[in-house]
Amino acid sequence: MVVTITVALLLAGCAGTRTVTVTRVVTTQARPPVPAPPLAKVVPTGHRTRKVYRANLSGGPVLDVVVTSTGPPAGPLRSHHDDLQVLSWDPIAGRWAAVLDAQKVNGDVFPPGPQESNNNPGYPYGFNAGTQRPILDARAAAQVSVDQVRFAPLLGTKRDQLVFSATYVAAGGMTGILAVVDVAGGIANVLYAWNGRSGLGPWRIASDAIDASANYFAPEDAECCPVRTYHFVLAARGGSITEVSDDRPFLGVTVRDNARGLLVVDVAARTPAAGHLRRGDVILDIENASPAGANASPVSGSIYDKLARLRAGQTARLLVSRGGIRLVENIKLDSLSAPAAEAIMTPRNDGSHHAL
């Protein structure tokens, strides 16, 4: 690039002052234009590109590229497997770098506790706890589809975070995935991964938070029959993403089924049940549960279902047997987003104990 610089100089001498104009031609090295991202080299072989997004994920001078793609039919079910990748421009190396491949990066997509759309905080402990697999598992015997891709500054910075949802569909049912990814310093970090049976319901981003919904299953329910729909909110806390609101109820007890109801085998400290229930109590009924449907009576269903129909913040009216005496305990329910709910675990993993 050739740049002409003209400078006017004011010179003083015996004959007075005069203005001299100096012109200099300077040759500068122009930066080469940023090339198009090499999608053909990054997208898996045989995949067809579905959509390309651009977003400010890394905070660099060039917008990052997010590409979704779908593969050819594979396996006995002839299922398609989608992929999602993030490419960032490296100005020092002068090239695009793939910083995320959702078919390769592992996440705790089956964590124990409130991150699941499962049952209750400690059930079923041990079955899926801590299972790691790629977020979009290309080996899964299911069709894997990326549903929504969104961007928002969830961490309160000028950079956006990537939020996407996906669905696994197989003959045995459906599983939903919700993931939040942060890209910084050329590294992609999965901040949050949620997994839920029967898929994820509608979700949106508002006021730097994710508002989502999903089906809620109690321990005795089959996948076909969720108790109800629940809502949860994700937001930034301490540089990560966590559930700050969840309307699923939390009581704070570990129970075991018996002939009369639910035998309380443990009461967790600093939970709603503390000071109300004791070991050895038998929960006979929840008297103020809402109906399961339009034609159901308010007292239909199991005790698990009845508690699940109540929402965090409501008061449960428990009919309890204590030492052969019947009494009623009114307990204001907490949320599965409470720290105590994340901490409680059932002592056995064979399904005989449940946490409520």
C-alpha positions in Angstrom: 0.0 0.0 0.0 1.4 3.4 -1.0 0.6 6.4 1.3 1.5 10.0 0.5 2.2 12.2 3.5 2.3 16.0 3.0 3.8 18.2 5.8 3.8 22.0 5.9 6.9 23.5 7.7 7.2 27.1 8.8 10.8 28.4 8.4 12.1 31.6 9.8 15.2 33.5 8.5 16.7 36.9 7.8 14.4 37.4 4.9 11.4 36.7 7.0 9.3 33.6 7.4 8.2 31.2 4.6 6.2 28.0 4.4 7.8 24.9 2.8 5.7 21.9 1.8 7.4 18.5 2.0 5.8 15.5 0.4 6.9 12.0 1.2 5.8 8.7 -0.3 5.7 5.8 2.2 5.1 2.2 1.3 3.3 0.1 4.0 2.7 -3.6 4.2 -1.1 -4.2 4.0 -2.6 -7.0 6.1 -3.9 -9.8 4.0 -7.6 -10.3 4.2 -8.9 -12.9 6.6 -9.7 -16.0 4.5 -13.0 -17.8 4.7 -13.1 -20.5 7.4 -12.0 -23.9 6.0 -15.4 -25.6 6.6 -14.6 -28.5 4.2 -11.6 -29.4 6.3 -13.3 -29.1 9.7 -16.8 -30.6 9.1 -16.6 -34.4 9.4 -16.3 -36.4 6.2 -19.7 -37.1 4.6 -21.4 -34.4 6.7 -23.6 -31.8 5.0 -23.3 -28.3 6.4 -26.7 -27.2 7.9 -26.1 -23.6 9.1 -23.2 -21.2 9.7 -23.3 -18.6 12.5 -20.9 -15.8 13.4 -20.6 -14.5 16.9 -18.2 -12.7 19.2 -17.2 -15.7 21.4 -13.4 -15.2 21.8 -13.4 -11.4 21.8 -11.0 -11.2 18.9 -11.1 -8.8 16.0 -12.7 -11.4 13.8 -16.0 -13.0 14.6 -15.9 -16.7 15.5 -17.7 -19.2 13.3 -20.1 -21.8 14.5 -21.1 -24.5 12.0 -23.7 -27.2 12.4 -23.7 -30.2 10.1 -25.5 -33.5 9.7 -24.1 -36.9 8.7 -25.3 -39.6 6.5 -27.6 -42.4 7.7 -25.6 -44.9 9.7 -26.1 -48.0 11.9 -29.1 -50.5 11.9 -31.5 -47.6 12.6 -30.1 -45.5 9.7 -29.8 -42.6 12.0 -28.3 -39.2 11.3 -25.8 -37.7 13.7 -25.4 -33.9 13.8 -22.2 -32.1 14.8 -21.4 -28.6 16.0 -18.0 -27.0 15.8 -16.5 -23.6 16.7 -13.7 -22.0 14.7 -11.7 -19.0 16.0 -9.3 -16.8 14.0 -5.8 -16.8 15.3 -4.2 -13.5 14.2 -0.7 -14.5 15.3 -0.7 -17.8 13.3 -2.8 -16.2 10.6 -5.2 -19.1 10.4 -8.5 -20.5 11.6 -8.4 -23.0 14.5 -11.2 -25.4 15.5 -11.6 -24.9 19.2 -14.7 -27.1 19.8 -16.1 -30.2 18.2 -19.2 -31.3 20.1 -18.7 -34.9 18.9 -15.4 -35.0 20.7 -15.6 -32.8 23.7 -16.8 -34.6 26.8 -19.2 -33.2 29.4 -21.0 -34.5 32.4 -24.2 -34.8 30.4 -25.5 -37.3 32.9 -24.6 -35.7 36.2 -26.4 -36.8 39.4 -28.7 -34.3 41.0 -30.7 -31.3 39.8 -29.0 -31.0 36.4 -31.1 -34.0 35.3 -34.9 -33.8 34.5 -35.0 -37.0 36.6 -36.7 -37.9 39.7 -35.4 -36.2 42.9 -31.9 -35.0 44.0 -30.6 -38.4 45.0 -32.4 -40.9 42.9 -31.3 -42.9 41.1 -27.8 -42.4 42.6 -25.2 -44.6 41.0 -26.9 -45.4 37.7 -25.8 -42.5 35.6 -23.7 -40.5 38.1 -20.8 -38.8 36.5 -21.1 -40.5 33.1 -18.9 -38.8 30.6 -19.5 -39.0 26.9 -19.3 -36.5 24.0 -22.1 -34.0 24.1 -23.1 -35.0 20.6 -22.2 -38.7 20.6 -21.6 -40.0 17.1 -21.6 -43.6 18.4 -25.0 -43.4 20.0 -27.6 -45.8 18.6 -30.0 -42.8 18.2 -30.6 -39.9 15.9 -28.8 -36.9 17.2 -30.1 -33.5 16.1 -29.0 -30.0 17.0 -32.1 -28.0 17.7 -31.3 -24.4 18.6 -28.1 -22.3 18.7 -28.1 -19.0 20.5 -25.5 -16.5 21.7 -25.6 -14.2 24.8 -23.1 -12.5 27.2 -24.1 -14.7 30.1 -20.9 -14.1 32.0 -21.3 -10.3 32.0 -18.5 -9.6 29.6 -18.4 -8.2 26.1 -17.9 -11.7 24.7 -20.9 -13.9 24.0 -21.3 -17.5 25.2 -22.6 -20.3 23.0 -25.8 -22.0 24.1 -27.2 -24.9 22.1 -29.7 -27.7 22.6 -29.9 -31.1 21.0 -32.1 -34.2 21.0 -31.3 -37.9 21.0 -34.2 -40.0 19.5 -34.1 -43.8 19.6 -36.6 -46.6 19.7 -36.6 -46.5 23.5 -37.4 -42.8 23.9 -35.9 -39.4 23.7 -33.2 -37.4 25.6 -32.6 -33.7 25.5 -29.3 -31.9 25.9 -28.7 -28.2 26.8 -25.1 -27.0 26.8 -23.3 -23.7 27.5 -19.8 -23.1 26.1 -17.3 -20.3 26.8 -14.4 -19.6 24.4 -11.4 -17.8 25.8 -7.7 -17.8 24.9 -8.3 -20.2 22.0 -9.9 -22.8 24.4 -13.5 -23.8 24.6 -14.8 -24.7 28.0 -18.2 -26.5 28.6 -19.6 -24.4 31.5 -22.8 -26.4 31.8 -24.4 -29.5 30.4 -28.0 -30.6 31.2 -29.6 -33.9 30.2 -33.3 -34.8 30.4 -35.5 -37.7 29.5 -38.2 -37.0 26.8 -36.3 -34.0 25.5 -36.0 -30.4 26.4 -39.0 -28.1 26.4 -39.1 -24.5 25.1 -36.2 -22.3 26.3 -35.1 -18.7 25.8 -32.4 -16.3 26.8 -33.6 -13.1 28.6 -31.7 -10.7 30.9 -28.5 -12.7 30.6 -30.2 -15.8 31.9 -31.6 -19.0 30.3 -35.2 -19.8 31.1 -36.0 -23.4 30.2 -38.6 -26.1 30.8 -38.7 -29.8 30.7 -40.8 -32.8 31.8 -40.5 -33.9 35.5 -40.5 -37.6 36.3 -41.0 -39.0 39.8 -39.3 -42.3 40.7 -42.2 -44.5 39.9 -43.1 -43.0 36.6 -42.4 -44.4 33.2 -40.9 -42.2 30.5 -44.3 -42.0 28.9 -45.9 -40.3 31.9 -44.2 -37.2 33.4 -45.8 -35.8 36.5 -45.8 -32.3 35.1 -43.7 -29.7 33.3 -41.2 -27.8 35.4 -39.2 -24.6 34.8 -35.6 -23.8 35.7 -33.4 -20.8 35.2 -29.6 -20.8 34.5 -27.4 -17.8 35.2 -23.7 -16.9 35.9 -22.4 -17.4 39.4 -18.6 -17.3 40.1 -17.6 -17.3 36.5 -19.6 -20.4 35.7 -23.3 -21.3 34.9 -25.5 -22.8 37.4 -29.2 -23.3 38.2 -30.4 -20.3 40.2 -34.1 -21.3 40.1 -35.9 -24.6 39.8 -39.6 -25.1 40.7 -39.2 -28.8 41.5 -39.8 -29.3 45.2 -37.2 -30.4 47.7 -38.1 -31.8 51.2 -34.8 -33.1 52.5 -35.4 -36.7 53.5 -34.2 -40.1 52.3 -37.0 -42.6 52.3 -37.7 -46.3 51.7 -41.0 -47.8 50.5 -42.9 -49.8 53.0 -46.4 -51.3 53.2 -47.9 -48.1 54.8 -46.1 -45.4 52.9 -42.6 -44.0 52.9 -40.4 -44.8 55.8 -38.0 -41.9 56.7 -34.5 -43.3 57.0 -32.6 -40.0 57.2 -33.4 -36.2 57.5 -30.8 -33.9 56.1 -29.7 -30.9 58.1 -30.7 -27.3 57.0 -33.5 -28.6 54.8 -37.2 -28.0 55.0 -37.8 -31.4 56.7 -35.3 -30.6 59.5 -37.3 -30.0 62.7 -40.5 -31.4 61.2 -39.7 -35.1 60.4 -37.7 -37.7 62.2 -36.1 -41.0 61.4 -38.7 -43.7 61.7 -41.6 -41.5 60.7 -43.8 -42.9 57.9 -45.2 -40.5 55.4 -48.7 -41.7 54.7 -50.0 -39.1 52.3 -49.6 -35.6 51.0 -53.0 -34.1 51.5 -52.9 -31.0 49.4 -51.4 -32.3 46.2 -52.9 -30.9 43.0 -54.7 -33.2 40.6 -52.7 -35.2 38.0 -55.2 -34.3 35.3 -58.6 -32.9 34.5 -60.4 -36.1 35.6 -58.1 -37.1 38.5 -58.9 -36.6 42.2 -56.5 -34.5 44.3 -55.3 -37.6 46.2 -54.6 -39.8 43.2 -51.2 -41.2 42.5 -48.2 -42.2 44.6 -46.7 -40.1 47.4 -43.8 -39.4 45.0 -46.2 -38.0 42.4 -48.1 -36.0 44.9 -45.0 -34.2 46.2 -43.7 -33.7 42.6 -47.0 -31.9 41.7 -46.2 -29.2 44.3 -43.8 -26.5 43.5 -40.9 -25.0 45.3 -42.1 -22.4 47.8 -45.5 -24.1 48.4 -46.3 -25.7 51.7 -46.9 -29.5 51.7 -49.4 -30.9 54.2 -47.9 -34.3 55.1 -49.9 -36.9 56.9 -47.3 -38.7 59.1 -47.4 -41.7 61.4 -45.0 -41.3 64.3 -44.9 -44.1 66.9 -48.4 -45.2 65.9 -49.8 -41.7 66.2 -51.1 -39.8 63.2 -50.2 -36.2 62.9 -50.0 -33.5 60.2 -46.8 -31.6 59.4 -47.0 -28.5 57.3 -43.6 -28.0 55.6 -42.6 -25.2 53.2 -40.8 -26.8 50.3 -37.4 -25.6 49.0 -36.1 -25.9 45.4 -33.8 -28.5 43.8 -31.5 -25.5 43.1 -30.8 -25.2 46.8 -27.3 -26.3 47.8 -28.7 -28.9 50.2 -30.5 -30.5 47.3 -27.3 -30.9 45.4 -25.5 -32.4 48.4 -28.0 -35.1 49.3 -27.4 -38.6 47.9 -29.1 -41.8 48.6 -27.0 -44.3 50.5 -27.6 -47.2 48.1 -27.7 -47.4 44.3 -30.1 -50.3 43.9 -33.2 -48.0 43.8 -34.5 -49.1 47.2 -33.9 -45.7 48.7 -35.1 -42.4 47.4 -34.4 -38.8 48.2 -37.2 -36.3 48.3 
